[in-house]
Every structure is written in C-alpha cells, then in structure tokens.
Amino acid sequence: MGTAEATAQAEIGTACGSTTVYYPEIAVAVATSPDPSFLKLIGPERAYSAQAEGALRRAEKRKKDDTELLSASGVRSGANRTDEQWDMDLINAPEAHKISVGSKSVVVGVLDSGVDPQHPELVGALAPELSAGCLTGKPDTSVASWSPTTSAHGTHVAGTIAAANDGRGVTGVAPGVRIASVKVVDSDGFIYPEYAVCGFMWAATNGMTITNNSYFIDPWLFTCQREPGQSVVYQAVKRAVDYATARNVLNVAAAGNNGVDLSRPGRDAASPTNGDVRARAVDPSCVVLPAQLKNVVGVSAVSASSTKAGYSSYGLGSIDVTAPGGEQREKPGCVLSTVPSGYDYSCGTSMAAPHASGVAALIASTHPDADAASVGRMLNAQAETLACPADYDLNRTGVQDAFCTGYSEYNSFYGHGLVDALAAVTK
C-alpha cells in the first residue's frame, strides 16, 4: 500500500505494459499489455488477468447471475401493478411508505449492467452526474458507458430499490432516494475484478451511501486466497471494499444462486466462468466475492412463504440478512420490477439484495447522522427473526435439500432475519 503512482507506472512500463488507471489509495493498478510475458515480468503474486482464463471461450453468452427473466404478459406502462408486488408486502414496504419514502440525500450505487436512463419509473431517482461505466477499470461518465446494452438486470435491480411511488407500474422499497448507475457488467455478462474495483472506488469517491452488488466476480465462483492470481483478485477487491467502507459506504451483496453452503463449499464445478470449467476442491479460504468479505452485507433469498429459496446459497457467518428473491416453482413466483422495455419478473439472490439495499436506504434516511457501520447494525437488528425450518424438503422426496444451522436469531439460512421496511422507518 502507498506505492507512488509514478513508481507503479514505471514498473508496469518496464514490464511492457501501459497503465489504464492507478488507484493510489489502495495501491491497485489496471494495465494492459500486448506482451504475453507481462504477467511473468510483473510477478504472478502481483498481477492477474481474468480475461486470460477465457482463452477457450464458451460459444454462448451466459446470464451472469443464473436467474431467468420470465416473459411478462403485457408490459402495461400505465397500469398500476403494485398488487403483483408480493415482495413489497412481505417486507412491509407499503406501510413504511405512509411514514417515509426515503431522502434524496441518500444515494444507492447500483453496481450492475446499467440502468435505463429513460425509464419513467426511474428518471426521478437516477443521478446521471454520479453515474459511470467501469468496463475498462477506469470510470467513464458518458451516458453510453453506464446505460444498459444486452442486459435488463441492472434496471430490474434499480426498480426494486427506487421505482417511483406514482400510482403506475411498480414501486420500489425506497422511492424517495436517489440511485446511480455504475456499470460493472460487460455485454457478455461478465464482471471482471477491475470492473468491480472501479465500481467500489467510484462509489467511495462520490460519497454514495450504499452500493448494491447483485453479482459474483468472474471468472471464479469461489476466489481462493491461497491460489496464485486469485490471491491478487481477492486482495484488490478487498482493498476496494475496505476503502469504500472507510469512506462511509455500506456495501450489500447477493449470496449467489448455486444453493451451496458458503461456510463449507467443498467443490467448485462452475469455474472458470469464461472458459472450460475445471472442477476443483475448495476450502473455506475460497470465498464468493464480494458477498463474503468482512465489510459486506451478505443477502440470501426467500420465497413468498418466507422460506429459503432452493437456489439461494447460504452459510453461517456468510449471510447477514435475507430478503424476497422469489421461487419460480411456487406462486406468486418471481419478483416484478422495471426493465428497459417496461416491467418483467425475475428470481434470484440478485433480486433479494436490492430489497436489503432499499431497506438500508430507508434506515439511512431515517437516521441521517448514522455512519455505514451503524446502518448495517440497524439493518441486522431490525430484521424479522426467521428460525431454521423444521423440514426443508422442497421436492417432497423425503430428503432434506439443505441443512440450516445456528439458532432462531441468527442462522445459516436467514442470518439475522428478513429485512423490514416498516421497522426501518419506525425504530
């Protein structure tokens, strides 16, 4: 830490590279090089290329968070569809809105695939001056750089947080706060380490209150701290998250949709995500980034019955709170929110995280003098306690689909419990 920018650039230049951006606050650089020896010259313990893992790229594009956007029957932009928002009822958002819709002084950075700048539900909340694209690792403030291209994901997440309370379409958890589009997902659906580092640094530099991170960082589902290269990714992202936290940003992240116990993952059969999968054993030092970092609120997903969704990852010590993510095989199913074409449904921990971010935004609005750590503690304390289910046989096969550990007030499925918007504005 503390390497001077000139020194860092000189070392990169000597190794036949060029610096895209250097973040002296965390001593992390993003560089490019046409020389295949660049990584060796810099040192495998100091540099890593996620893109190099994709030398044998999969032919098809993949949806990054493994959720599925369902076909909405009619995108009725003028109709009020809040009666379809079972997720908002579950966390008492309509009751909360009678007291507070949140403050414009609170800004939630949506680190995602971009937010539609023209969506009528989002234009009042979106802060273009705080938005940026991060797909080179260096922030770009042009509208094109932070607008969505191939994915509706970021717009869906943004609507859950702050869609307008205007009697039409849907309403977000905190419709009175502002959001910033920070694009960290490329057109192929990947979130490489430099994208995320840029996103966290941008949020910190621009004084955002909260970041929502509905993704894991490619190309490893589990980034192993003891593996060469992956250790570089871990340190770079951790430094960026810690810097954002030190600048009073609360970071919220999805736990992931692989249905695994994050405290004892055992095996990673999905990585690298951008090339030929090489199944491998993983130990507890291998973590999902950014959800399992110390200064990040990890969020699991529940269905409308307040039961952990089958796809949702979990783990004692990894999950702080839970929130609605939906369950496709149940009614009422997935979560309705905004997309560039109007409105659509989606399921996943990606949908759960913005509910938690929205509730955190209401807490920050209600307690304007509270720092990020205090908002995080209140988010945990005000959550509705959910005990481990006595029977978690989702398929009715007689076999438990996962095992919940811990106790009522804090367990591996739900952490401290289900986020509560009403408690956020009354307690």
Order of alpha helices (4+ residues) and beta strands (2+ residues): alpha-beta-beta-alpha-beta-alpha-alpha-beta-beta-alpha-alpha-beta-alpha-beta-beta-alpha-beta-beta-beta-beta-beta-beta-beta-beta-alpha-alpha-beta-beta-alpha
